[in-house]
Amino acid sequence: MNPSDVLPGLPLQAKILFIRLRSLGDTILSIPLYTALKTWRPDLGISVLVEEPNDQVIANNPCVDHIISIPAADGSNWKVFRARLSALANMRQSRFDCCINLHGGSTSAYLTALSGARYRVGYRGFRNAFAYNLRVGSTTMLSPGVKSHTVEHQIEWLRALGLPKAEIPPSRVIPNPQFEAVVKDRLTKAGLKADSRYAVVQPTSKFYTKEWTAEGFAEIVDYLGSRYGLPVLLTGGPGEEGKLNIVHDKSQSKPKVLTSLSISELGWILGRASLFVGNDSGPTHLAAALSIPVVVLFGSSDSALWSPWKASYRMVQNSFDCNPCPGYRCLVYNEPRCILSITPSQVKAAIDALLGDNIAEKTRRAE
């Protein structure tokens, strides 16, 4: 059949499953797809299969009707295997009309193949072709030599399946209200009142090729306090306490350190912030999806594909012939010069431009 007939031809209240495994940033950047589809056809039941704890960023999304979550693959092999079997049983019992794999790895391919859905959709470039009875491609080209953002790229998959062209929605995350009181308490203990202005700096990344220096972040922490009067919260996830403490010790202003935050807790902290500064990482996309002004530092990854989507941001990145690269390690130098070449003055200039733009915008609205 013609792929463009798939979505328009689905019966009333049909069920669609999206599979979006792996990173927090990828999960956040998939949200515009669910919004676009639900806006066009509110009758469709949209489910999303994600890995924990990334399910927290879509838990309160009104465009997602059901979430199937599985543990990340870094846990017990038996626990992970059993959870995947349970997820598969859940999928088959739901009798999905269409399953769309956004990830493309082996695990998601097998889940797609065994989903029981009538239409099993994957990208034309995905491996494991056996898993799909429909393979779509992206025709997005803004102009010759210009790359499309990953959101634009993936929305083309839906358009190839019959989604009408329309403006692509932003990515929006709604914090879990159950964690609001917990976060208020943590902020109070950090010396911040309910109406206090503050900035959040997250100096960590899972890839060292995306991680700027502790000395650089410490200088930015001090600059935000001296130039803008913004106290700074250093945030990080489980296991990142050591990196945060190094930044804290190198700074003059000694910012408060909040560690071992869940994604839901981080969402509330970011949602109250005046500014976020961080590497190319999941928390950066979370801040952007909460409509917080973002300064993002790019190293090895492709900023044209992975910049914050429809957000107020400034990007700092220096050009290298070897960029972009997979980022697992530096293949050219003995250190990731792309991210290490960024200077504090570049980041300060981005902060000045971004905060200046936001002040100007607030003034225009007031007028």
N, C-alpha and C positions, 0 to 999 in steps of 0.2 A: 504494500500500500504506500501511498504518498505520505511521508512523515509529517507534512504540514496539516494533515487531516486528523492527527492523533488527538491533540487537546480539544479542538472544536467538536470532535466526534464523541468525546466521553459522555456517558449518560449523566443525568442530573444526580448530584451528590456522589459522584465517582470519587474513589480514593486514590491519592497519589503519594508515593513514598520517595523521599530524597535520602540518599546515603551520603553523608558528609563526615568522613572519618578524619582523624589526626588533629591539626593544630587549632588553637583558639582563634587566631586571625582568620584562617580559612572559614571557620564556622561563622564568624561575624560577617564576613564578606559574602556569605551565601544568603543572608537575610533578605536582601533586595529581591531575590528570585521568588521567595515565598510571598512577599508583599505584592509583587507585580502580578503573580498568578491569582492571588486571593482578591485583588482589586478588580481584575477582569472577570473572574468567575467566583463569586462569594460562596457558591454552593459546594465547591470542591472541598473534600476533606484532605487536609495536608498533614502528613506525618513526616518526621525527620529522624533518621537513625544517626546518632552521634556518639562519640566517646566521652566518658566522664573525665573531668568535671565540666567539659565544654557545654553540656546540656543546660548549664545555669544561665547562659546568655540568651537562650531562646525559651526558657521556661515560662515567661510571662508574655510572650509574643502573641497578640490576638490573631495573627495570620497562620499560626501553627496550632493545629487541633490536637496533635498527639506526638509525644516524644518517646522513642525507643533508645535507651542509653545502654552502652556496654562499657566495661572497664577498659582502660588503655592497655595496650599489649605489653607494658613493662612490668606487669604484676605476675602472680602465679600462673603458670601455663594451664594448670587444671582449672583454676578459677576463671581464666579468660575463655577457655574452651567451653566450659559449662555455660557461661554467660552468653556466648555467641549462639550456642544451641538453643538457649531460651529465647534469645532475640529472634532467631530464625523461626521458631514455633509461633511466636507472637506475630511475625510478619505473615506467615502462611494462614494463620487464623483470621487475619484482618482482610484477606482476599483483596489485595490491592489491584486496581485496574492498570496502574502504570508505576514502574519503579525507575527512577532516574539516578544513576550513579555519578556523583560529582567528584569522586576521589580518584578512581582508576587503579588502585592497588589490587593486589591479589585477594586480600580479605574481602574488600567491597565487591570485587568481581564475583566471587563465589556466593556471597550473600544475594547479589542481584540475580545470579543464575538460578538460585534455589528459592527465590522470593515467591514464586507462583503467580507473579503478575503477568497479565496478558502482554503488556508492552514492557520490555526490559531495555532501557536506553543507556547508551554510553557514548563517549566522545570517539570520533573516528580514529584518533591517535592512541587510544587506550590499548594496552595488551589484553590478553585473555579474551579474544574475540568471541569465543564460544558462549560467553555470559550474556551476550546481547542479541536481540533480534531486530533492534533498530540502532543504527550508529549515525550520529549527527556530527556536523562540522560547524565551525564558526566562520562567517564571512566578514566579520567586523574588520574594517580597515578605514581608519579616519582619513588617511592620505598615504601615498606611497612612502614607506620607510618609517611610519609612525605606528607605534604599538598601541594596542587597546588595553585598557585596564582589565584585570581579571573579572570584575563584575560585568563589564561590557561583553567580555568574551563568553561568559557563562549564560548571560541573558540571551545570547544568540542561539544557544542550544534550545531554549524554550521557544524562541521565534521560529526556529526550524521545525518545531513540533506544532506550530500554529498559533502561538501567542501573538496577538496583534502588536504592532509597533506603538509604543507610547514612551513617555519620559520614564527613565529608570529611577525607581525610588531610592532614597538614601537608606543607609543601614542604621536601624535604631534598636537599642537595647533598653529594656525596662527593668530596672533593679528590683530584686525580690523584696517586697515590703517586710518580710519576716526578719530581715537583717538590719533594718534601719536603726532600731534601738541599740543593737550591738555596736554598730559603727559610731553612733552618737556617743556612746560610753567610751569607746577607744579614743575618739577625738578629744573628749573632755579630759581624759587621763593624759593626753598628749599636750594639754594646755590650751586647747582651742575652744572658743565658745561657739554656740550654734550658728552665729552669723559671721564668724571669722572668715576672712579671705586667706587663702593659702594656695601654694603651688605643689604639685606632685612631681617628683623626679624618680623615675624607675631606671636605674643604671645597668640592669641585667638583661641577658639574652641567653637563649639555649645554645646559640652558636657563637664562638669566640670571634668569628669573622664579622659579626654584627654588633660587637660590644665595644663601645668607646672606653676611654681610660678613666680610672677612678679619679685621677688628678683633675682631668677635664670636668667631670661632673661636680667635683668638690668646688671648683672655681665658679661654676654656674650656680650652684646652691648659694654661695656667698653673694653673687651678683644679683640674684633675685631678691635677696634681703636688702642689700645696700641701695640698689637702684629703684626697686619697686615696693619695698616694704613688705614683701611677701614671705611669711614663714614657709618653710619647705618641709614636706613629709617625704621621706625616702621609703618606697614601698618595694616589696618583693614577695615571692612565693616561698613555699617550703624548700629548705636547703640553700636559700640565697642569703642567709643572714651574714655570712662572712664577707661577701662582696659589699653589702650595704654598710657594714661596720667600717670597712676600709674608707669608703667615701665619707662617712661621718667623721672619722678620725682626721682625715686630710683637710676638712673644711674648717674655716674659722668660726662659722656661726653654729656649728653643732646641731644639725637638724634632727628632728624626731625620726626615729626608725620604727616602721611598722612592718613586721615580718609574719610569715606563715599565714598570709591572707588568703581566704577563699576567693574565688572569682566573684561571688555575690557580694562579699564584703568590700572587695576592691571596687566594684561597680558603684557602691554608695559613696565611697571615699572620693572616687574620680568625679562623680556626679555633682559634688559640692565644690570642686576645685575651680580656681580661676585660670589655671594653666597646667598643662602636662608637658614634660620634657622626657624623652626616652629614645631608646634604640628602636629600630624596626622590629617590632615584636607584637605579640597578642595584646598586651595592655595598651599599646599605642592605638590599635584599632578599637579597643574597648572605649578608650577616652573619646575617640572621634565619634563613635556610635552614640555616645552620651552628650554630644554637642559641646564638648570642651575644647577650647583652643589647644592645638597640638604643635609642638616642635619635635620633628622626628629626624633622627640621624641614620642615614643609610650607609652601609658598607658594601657587602658582597652581593646583595640581592638586587633585583631589577625594580627600581623605583617606579618605572612607568607602569608596571603591572600591579605593584603592591603598595602604592601610596594610599593614605587614608581616603576613603570614598565619600565624596560630597560633604566635606567637612572644612572647618576653618583651620588651616594648618600652614606651616612653613617647613620646608624640607632642606636639610643640609647634606650635601653629597659632593664628593670630588670625583672627577672623571679619571678612570683608568681603562686602558685598552682591554684588560682581562675581565672587566665588569660587564655583565653580571656573571656569576659563577654559582655552582650549587651551594657553596659555603660550608661544607663539612670540614674543609681545611684549605689553607692558601696553597694554590698550585704553582705560584710564580715566585713569591718572595718567602723569606724566612719568618715573616710576620704579616698579618693582614693590613697592608699599608692603606688600603682603601678607607677603612674606618679610622685607623690611627692617624691619617693625614688631616683629619678635621681639627680645626683650631678652636679654642674657646671664643676668639673674636668672631668667628663665623656663626657660632651658636648664639652668642649675644646679639649679633645683628638680626638673626632670625627672630629672636624673642622680641626685640625692639619693634621690628616690622609687624609682627603678629599682634602684639598688645596695642600698638598704635592703630592698627586697622580696626580692632575691636572697640577701642575707645571712640574712634571716629564713627563707627557704625551705631553705637549707643547714642551718640550725640545727634546723629541724623534722625534716629527713631524718636528721640525726645522732642525734636523740633516738629 
